[in-house]
Every structure is written in C-alpha cells, then in structure tokens.
Amino acid sequence: MKDIQNTSDDRGVNIQKVGIKNLDIPLIIQRKDEENQVVNAIATACVSLPAEYKGTHMSRFVEVLNDWKHKNLLGVDIKGCVSAFVEKLNAKSGYLKFEFKYFLDKTSPVTNIVSTMCYNCSFEGYLENYGEEDEEYKFVLGVKVPITTLCPCSKEISDNGAHNQRAIVSVKVSYDNEDHIWLEDLIEMVEKNASCELFPILKREDEKYVTEKAYNNPKFVEDVLRDVVLNLRENEIVNSFEVECESMESIHNHSAWAYQAE
C-alpha cells in the first residue's frame, strides 16, 4: 500500500515537535525500597520532522512505548526510550514525558496509622542532535507535593489563632545519567520545608499534633520556596532546577505564588 507519510512536502516548514499526547500506558517504576510500583502513566512523545517529509509515523511511538512498558524504570532510563523512537523515525531530536501518580505509605504522627498518600510525578527526556558529535540529552524529574502552610503575618497580628491553607510545591530537577535522585527523597525534602506535611488519615491526637506543629512553624510561600531552593543548591548532583509554590489561600479568593529557576 502507498505510504502517504513518506511522500515529500514542498512548503519548506521544519516541524520542531510532532507526535502523540495523552497515551495511557502502564509503567513499572523502581522504588527506593527495592520493590516496584506499577503506575498508569500518561505519555507525550514527539520528534522533529524535516521540511521535506510530509508526516511522521505515529504508530511507531506506540510500538516503542509498548516495548518499554515491560522494563523496570528509573527516571534516567528515559534516554533509552527517547533514543529508540528517534532512531526508529530517523529524526534528529525527540522528547518524552511520562506523568503518573506515585503512591507512598505514610504513618500518622501520633497514632501511627499507616495509609497511602498520592503524589503527581513526571519523567521527562530531551534529546537533541541524535547521533552527532554535539548530541545533548537532558533528563528532568518532577514532583508535586501538597503541604500545609500557616501565615506568619496572621499569627503575629491575631490575638487568637492564624489562618492556614494547603499549598502545592512543584519541583523539577535535572541531573546526569550516571546519578540518581529517588522520588521518595525529593518528596521528603519538600515536606520537611513545610509548616507541616499532610497525612491521609488523622485521628484527634494526630490533628492536634499537626495543627500545633504548623502554628509553631509559620511560613509564607516565599519561605517555603527559599528553603527548598537552598536544599537543592546543596545537592551536588543537581545540575538545574525549578521550584514553584502555590498556596490556595483560605481567606482570599486567589492564590499566593512564588517561583525560582536556577
């Protein structure tokens, strides 16, 4: 049968990214405790397309991703997957992102009840100039961590109490392929910089503990952001990072927000 995608195009437009989005695929993620977790990932995969080609072969992305779903993945393994579909499609650059929910057991602070907490995470791989001397690859690990913040200003000016709220800290870090950062460690680092971390189950004794802990540890979004940034600066294997903290304010109809990239 005639392959229309392999025919030529005369409009002279190089396409930077073309591929597939929103593909649901199971992935096996390696955990720090040496067990594996199967997650439902949403994949985005694309390559560059030279001006002379009419189209890319969308089915080949799915073929490669279906091969890789059987592997036990660390984030840095994404390079092999990107390289596979770039080579299969005769492209010079490619991009791959897996977004997935990662589950960790958390123990309530007083009653020691174990329950499951969910975090939105991502693996991203950027490959440029594949097969050339100047080939470049970048891996990015991402997490979104829900936390509690308590307003220092509210605590200072109020005779009784202070307003608190849930915030989301989004962190993306890049590091070399020979290095590794566990999702568990990145999540724990963020939670330690909150007024208080969140727990799926809290009994009365636990609620008293987290309420008082947050009250004794008030933080603006700026405070959380700066503390996370300082921790990332101290991590010798981190090449670059982005940090975003968004607080869904409980006494305003807007969010407080802070961002830093280095």
Buried (B, 14 or more C-beta within 10 A) or exposed (E): EEEEEEEEBEEEEEBEEBBBEEBEBEBBBBBEEEEEBEBEBBBBBBBBBEEEBBBBBEEBBBEBBEEBBEEEBBBBBBBBBBBBBBEBBEBBBBBBBBBBEBEBEBEBBBEEBEEEBEBBBBBBBBBBEBEEEEEEBBBBBBBBBBBBBBBBEBBEEEEEEBBBBBBBBBBBBBBEBEEBBBBBEBBBBBBEBBBBBBBEBBEEEBBEBBBEBBBEBBBBBEBBBBBBBEBBEEBEEBBEBBBBBBBBBEEEEEBBEBEBEE
